Amino acid sequence: MPARRLRSRSLRRVYVKTPGGSVKVHYRKRKPKTAHCGSCGAVLKGIPRERPYKMRKMAKTKKRPERPYGGNLCSRCLRKLIIAKARK
C-alpha cells in the first residue's frame, strides 16, 4: 500500500524500471492544461505543457512562438487583430 499522501488520484503513477531490475511505482504531479487563446479559446500551438519548474529551465524561445502576442493569441486571432489595426 502506498503512503497515505500518495493515494490521491491527483498524482499520476509512473512505472519506473530500477537498475536492480524491479519495477517501482513513482508518483508525479500531473501536467497542467494546454494554453488557450485569450480571444477565441483555441489551443495555442508551440507552447509546451509543462509544470512551472520545468518551464523555468527552458529557453524563452522554447516557451512561446516568437511573434507579437505569442503565447496569448492564436495565429488566426493575431491576423485579424493586425488587419483591424491597419484599417484604422
SETORNU-132727 format. One record per residue: x, y, z of N, C-alpha, C in turn; residue number from 1; residue in one letter. Coordinates in steps of 0.02 Angstrom, whole numbers. Atoms other than C-alpha are relative to their C-alpha. Example, Ala and Ser with C-alpha at 12.3 -4.5 7.8 and 13.67 -1.06 7.14 Angstrom:
n_c1  n_c2  n_c3  ca_c1  ca_c2  ca_c3  c_c1  c_c2  c_c3  pos  code
45  -59  0  615  -225  390  45  60  0  1  A
-42  -59  -3  684  -53  357  -39  55  37  2  S
//
This chain:
n_c1  n_c2  n_c3  ca_c1  ca_c2  ca_c3  c_c1  c_c2  c_c3  pos  code
42  -59  0  0  0  0  45  62  0  1  M
-41  -61  1  71  172  -46  -13  42  62  2  P
7  -46  -57  96  305  85  -66  39  -7  3  A
66  -32  2  -65  396  131  -2  62  -44  4  R
-2  -61  41  -11  558  47  3  -14  -75  5  R
-7  17  71  18  465  -117  -61  -36  -28  6  L
59  37  23  -154  382  -128  -47  43  -41  7  R
44  -46  36  -231  535  -209  5  -12  -76  8  S
-1  8  73  -280  524  -393  25  63  -35  9  R
-28  -60  31  -214  700  -419  73  -13  -20  10  S
-68  20  20  -42  617  -430  -5  -57  -50  11  L
2  55  49  -7  508  -581  52  -52  18  12  R
-45  56  -15  75  339  -565  45  -14  -61  13  R
-48  13  53  233  313  -668  39  -62  20  14  V
-37  61  -13  309  140  -678  71  8  -25  15  Y
-71  -12  16  499  154  -673  39  -64  13  16  V
-42  59  -9  619  11  -701  65  22  33  17  K
-60  -19  -37  760  24  -573  60  -39  -25  18  T
-60  36  22  941  -28  -603  2  -73  25  19  P
1  68  -26  908  -182  -496  -45  -47  -40  20  G
43  41  43  782  -243  -625  -73  -1  21  21  G
70  0  -22  625  -219  -522  -36  62  -26  22  S
41  -56  23  483  -105  -574  -34  31  61  23  V
28  -36  -57  433  26  -446  -50  52  -25  24  K
48  -52  17  290  150  -445  24  66  29  25  V
-17  -67  -21  339  333  -437  -63  43  -8  26  H
58  -43  3  207  466  -402  23  70  -19  27  Y
-19  -66  24  222  627  -501  -62  42  -9  28  R
56  -46  11  113  781  -517  -19  -1  -73  29  K
25  0  69  6  790  -672  21  64  -36  30  R
-16  -59  40  43  910  -814  -60  47  -1  31  K
56  -47  3  -60  1069  -823  -36  -3  -67  32  P
39  -2  62  -192  1100  -956  38  40  -52  33  K
-32  -36  55  -141  1166  -1126  -19  74  3  34  T
12  -72  3  -129  1354  -1154  -53  14  -53  35  A
53  -17  46  -278  1434  -1240  3  73  -20  36  H
2  -68  28  -303  1589  -1347  -44  44  44  37  C
38  -47  -41  -363  1741  -1250  -62  26  -34  38  G
56  -27  38  -484  1789  -1387  -53  -53  -16  39  S
49  51  23  -565  1632  -1459  0  -64  42  40  C
-2  59  -42  -512  1499  -1334  30  -62  -32  41  G
-31  57  35  -423  1388  -1461  66  -19  35  42  A
-62  24  -30  -275  1282  -1404  59  33  -37  43  V
-58  -33  30  -111  1375  -1433  53  -51  -18  44  L
-53  45  23  19  1284  -1536  68  30  19  45  K
-68  -23  -13  204  1294  -1494  13  17  73  46  G
-10  -13  -71  180  1308  -1306  0  -67  36  47  I
-4  65  -33  239  1159  -1203  -47  -5  60  48  P
45  13  -56  125  1080  -1073  43  -26  57  49  R
-46  20  -54  246  1079  -927  -15  37  65  50  E
8  -31  -66  249  1120  -742  48  61  4  51  R
-40  -62  -3  321  1291  -692  75  -12  12  52  P
-71  11  -13  485  1218  -626  38  -23  -62  53  Y
-32  21  63  520  1140  -797  0  58  -50  54  K
4  -58  45  463  1296  -891  55  50  17  55  M
-51  -47  -22  586  1399  -788  68  -17  -31  56  R
-65  22  27  732  1296  -854  4  6  -76  57  K
2  -4  73  677  1313  -1036  22  68  -25  58  M
-17  -64  32  742  1446  -1154  -65  36  -18  59  A
59  -41  14  622  1589  -1189  -31  -19  -68  60  K
26  17  66  607  1537  -1372  -36  -67  -1  61  T
33  65  -4  551  1363  -1320  -69  5  34  62  K
61  -8  -40  411  1431  -1209  -60  26  -40  63  K
56  -28  39  308  1526  -1339  25  18  -70  64  R
-20  -19  68  307  1571  -1526  29  71  0  65  P
-31  -66  4  415  1720  -1574  -37  43  -50  66  E
39  -47  40  283  1838  -1643  -37  44  49  67  R
38  -42  -46  181  1980  -1572  -58  -39  30  68  P
53  35  -37  58  1916  -1441  11  -76  2  69  Y
-16  71  -3  146  1747  -1448  -11  -27  70  70  G
15  27  -66  80  1641  -1305  -65  27  29  71  G
64  -28  -23  -78  1747  -1286  -55  -9  -51  72  N
50  6  53  -167  1744  -1455  22  -53  -50  73  L
-16  49  53  -179  1608  -1588  15  40  -64  74  C
-21  -34  62  -115  1649  -1763  -59  31  -36  75  S
60  -26  35  -292  1673  -1832  -23  65  32  76  R
23  -61  -35  -342  1800  -1699  51  56  -8  77  C
-52  -50  9  -175  1889  -1717  -6  31  -69  78  L
7  -24  69  -200  1904  -1905  -60  49  -3  79  R
59  -44  -1  -374  1978  -1875  15  66  34  80  K
-17  -60  -39  -304  2100  -1747  44  47  -41  81  L
-46  -41  40  -164  2160  -1862  -38  34  -58  82  I
40  -28  55  -287  2185  -2007  -45  56  27  83  I
43  -50  -30  -406  2280  -1892  38  63  18  84  A
-41  -59  -18  -266  2394  -1830  23  37  -62  85  K
-23  -31  62  -206  2426  -2009  -57  40  -33  86  A
58  -33  32  -382  2477  -2063  -18  66  36  87  R
17  -61  -38  -397  2611  -1926  35  62  -27  88  K
//
